[in-house]
Amino acid sequence: MRTEDILGLPSMPPAAPSYPRGPYRFIDRQHMVIVYESDPEAIRQALPEPLEPLGLGQVCYEWMAMPDSSGFGRYVQCGISIPCRFAGQEASFIAQMYLDNTAPISGGREIWGFPQKHAEATLAVASDTLTGTLVYSGQKVAVGSMAYKHAGMAREEAGAAARLARPRINLKLIPDVDGTPAICQLVAVTFEEVELKGSWSGAGRLDLAAHVNAPLADLPVHRIVEAHHFLADVTLPWGRVVHDYLKD
């Protein structure tokens, strides 16, 4: 390969890149978000400085089903985000994320720093209930459920639009060949070309089990605040570095 060929590759490995060059379009992306109150000290511990908690003591557990995503294919992912503030702007810090598709795991970690690990997530409608599960190494570590489409779009679309418009911030860590940090950044990304197709609220429940390699229960569920279900088309653009720990 010539140098220009190498520099033109979208990702590794050269023989069959794990993912193509973006941006990436998601069609009919389905979300179930369960917002709950947790331990303020655990929230502070999970947030890297200079991010600050909003002071509400709240955490969001979110399942996302992607049936049609350009370059990444079909998959379901889930994980924890923490509402926070950075430089006076509200954002969501992505603390943990789990899915079972190589392309988005590789691309998410390498481009934006999404904290993705391999596990089996599901999101499906069973009778009158929207249910999400997460299995890590054979153990069920998360189960979420929500009454299916109880309150409709006219009432809930503002909340869904605000959630989709909020920047998502990741802690991107990539070591150098000697194990020292080569990249240590906070990376923000905000969805673009958002088309909200439906949004609903209803009663929700969430159960988290302790697991050493999927420590979701380290942010324990004290009280469910709300549950939200929405469907949208979005574009995931390139990210932007908002804090560089090696320079700032």
PyMOL commands that set and color helices and strands:
alter all, ss='L'
color gray80, all
select helices_A, chain A and resi 3-7+40-46+102-112+153-165+216-218
alter helices_A, ss='H'
color red, helices_A
select strands_A, chain A and resi 24-37+52-53+58-69+73-86+89-99+116-118+120-126+129-136+139-147+168-175+181-189+192-202+204-208+223-236+240-244
alter strands_A, ss='S'
color yellow, strands_A
deselect
rebuild
show_as cartoon
